Amino acid sequence: MSEPSFDQQAWLGRIGYAGSLQPALNNLHKLIFAHSHAIAYESLDIMLGRTPTLDIASLQRKMIAGGRGGYCLEQNMLFREGLRSLGYSVTSLQGRVVRGLAIDAPRPAIHMLLQVNLPEGPYLADVGFGNLAPTAALLLREGIEQETPHEPMRFIDVGGELTLQARLRGEWEHIYRVIPYPRYDSEYEITNWYTATHPHTPYQSNIIAARPGPDRTRITMFNRRVTVRHATGEADKRHLNDDTEFRIVLRDEFGLNMTDDEIRTCIDVMECKGEKGAPHPFFA
């Protein structure tokens, strides 16, 4: 059941959704598209020394009332609550991220995703995978090329785990393997603590943000590098030079409500500890 404290209307207003509220596949597509475009993927609170909290009240304060984004656990926790408030049946799952790695790499289950159970079958819903989060629901069935508002996607089976792939520049690139077993929220709490506090994860030291853009584009920020990738796979890249440029990009292009001091702190952390070369493969 949905938590009584969830403000469905505030969420729908935040994502700009004014369509049908019936729990149906076509409406699920529209909700995913609206949420992913309105609430950016970002992990900047971790750079500010704030470990994300996953209770619904905190998520609403941050991402709905506070005008901020969040990373996978925050995004999909909030989206799950929104779907449940509308009457959708949702199963919570985890995935093994293999973006930029071997497809069968022995990866831990650190990504949260959702299975929405519909009369048409089980569908993946994921508004929290940065620059390759599917912008439509995807049927959890292998071997079917599925169109989205951005890249075509498909699943292939790898050792009993459906592996999500996107077609970029004419090639199929793998993203994550879906573990087909329900997860408890306590498991997400463990994952959240690990990803937010472990010194070897990229979030403590790097400015990371992503958001779908207009005309099937995606915009990604990794430290000073901002990339706009087109549906063809071609990309336009630019580098930021000063605080003013950082403020413009974070506020205007990613829609983040951040103070000058918060942005300056993130830049300071990045300059001291951030990666100097190419983006982490998860965010390339």
Long-range contacts (C-beta under 8 A, 24 or more apart in sequence): 1-84, 2-81, 2-84, 2-85, 3-56, 3-81, 5-56, 5-57, 5-60, 6-56, 6-60, 6-81, 6-82, 6-85, 7-60, 7-64, 8-82, 8-85, 8-86, 10-60, 10-64, 10-65, 11-60, 11-64, 11-78, 11-81, 11-82, 11-85, 12-82, 14-38, 14-39, 14-63, 14-64, 15-39, 21-86, 22-87, 23-83, 23-86, 23-87, 23-88, 23-89, 23-118, 24-118, 25-118, 25-120, 25-123, 25-137, 28-83, 28-88, 28-116, 28-118, 28-123, 28-125, 28-137, 29-136, 29-137, 31-79, 31-82, 31-83, 31-86, 32-79, 32-125, 32-127, 32-134, 32-135, 32-136, 32-137, 33-135, 33-136, 33-149, 35-75, 35-79, 35-82, 35-127, 36-127, 36-133, 36-135, 36-211, 36-212, 37-135, 37-211, 37-212, 38-255, 39-63, 39-69, 39-70, 39-75, 39-78, 39-127, 39-255, 40-69, 40-209, 40-210, 40-211, 40-254, 40-255, 40-256, 41-69, 41-70, 41-71, 41-72, 41-75, 41-128, 41-129, 41-130, 41-131, 41-133, 41-208, 41-209, 41-210, 41-211, 42-68, 42-69, 42-70, 42-71, 42-208, 42-209, 42-210, 42-254, 42-256, 43-70, 43-71, 43-203, 43-208, 44-207, 44-208, 44-209, 44-250, 44-256, 44-258, 44-262, 44-266, 46-196, 46-203, 46-204, 47-203, 47-204, 47-205, 47-206, 47-207, 47-265, 47-266, 47-269, 47-270, 48-262, 48-265, 48-266, 51-192, 51-193, 51-196, 51-197, 52-192, 52-196, 54-185, 54-188, 54-189, 54-192, 56-81, 66-257, 67-255, 67-256, 67-257, 68-256, 68-257, 68-258, 69-209, 69-211, 69-254, 69-255, 69-256, 70-128, 71-128, 71-130, 71-195, 71-203, 72-111, 72-112, 72-113, 72-126, 72-128, 72-129, 72-130, 73-112, 73-128, 73-188, 73-191, 73-192, 73-195, 74-128, 75-127, 75-128, 76-112, 76-113, 76-114, 76-125, 76-126, 76-127, 76-128, 77-112, 77-188, 79-114, 79-125, 79-127, 79-128, 80-114, 83-114, 83-116, 83-125, 88-116, 88-117, 88-118, 89-116, 89-117, 89-118, 90-114, 90-115, 90-116, 90-117, 90-125, 91-115, 91-116, 91-117, 91-122, 91-182, 92-182, 92-183, 92-184, 92-185, 92-188, 93-178, 93-179, 93-180, 93-181, 93-182, 93-183, 94-179, 94-183, 94-187, 94-188, 94-191, 95-164, 95-176, 95-177, 95-178, 95-179, 96-161, 96-176, 96-177, 96-179, 97-175, 97-176, 97-282, 98-163, 98-174, 98-175, 98-176, 98-177, 99-132, 99-173, 99-174, 99-175, 99-176, 99-281, 99-282, 99-284, 100-281, 100-282, 100-284, 101-281, 103-158, 103-163, 103-174, 103-177, 104-158, 104-159, 107-177, 109-179, 109-191, 110-191, 110-194, 110-195, 111-176, 112-183, 112-188, 112-191, 113-176, 113-178, 115-140, 124-164, 124-178, 129-175, 129-176, 130-208, 130-210, 130-220, 130-282, 130-283, 131-210, 131-218, 131-220, 131-229, 131-283, 132-166, 132-175, 132-218, 133-210, 133-212, 134-164, 135-212, 138-164, 140-178, 149-212, 149-216, 150-212, 150-216, 150-218, 150-231, 151-231, 168-233, 169-232, 169-233, 169-234, 170-233, 202-275, 202-280, 202-282, 202-283, 204-269, 204-273, 205-269, 205-270, 205-273, 205-274, 205-275, 206-270, 206-274, 206-275, 206-280, 207-246, 207-266, 207-267, 207-270, 207-274, 208-280, 208-283, 209-250, 209-254, 209-256, 210-283, 211-253, 211-254, 211-255, 219-253, 219-254, 220-279, 220-283, 221-249, 221-250, 221-253, 221-254, 222-275, 222-279, 222-280, 222-283, 222-284, 223-270, 223-274, 223-275, 223-279, 224-270, 225-279, 226-253, 227-279, 243-267
